[in-house]
């Protein structure tokens, strides 16, 4: 029998994603709020969410899976 590779910890993965996304969302809001003053919340969200999702798909998650894999 071959040894199975250990599965990464989902809780650690979630914590790493949180550690990257929280500051990104906070910074995004700090930049976006003055530029969209008076806009309704859904319009602001429509601007911020694609930026966050793109950063997660093409930046944060690949970084965690490659360079930070040892922390999982």
Buried (B, 14 or more C-beta within 10 A) or exposed (E): EEEEEEEBEEEEBEEBBEEBBEEBBEEBEEEBEEEBEEBEEEEBEEEBEEBBEEBBEEEBBEEBEEEBEEEB
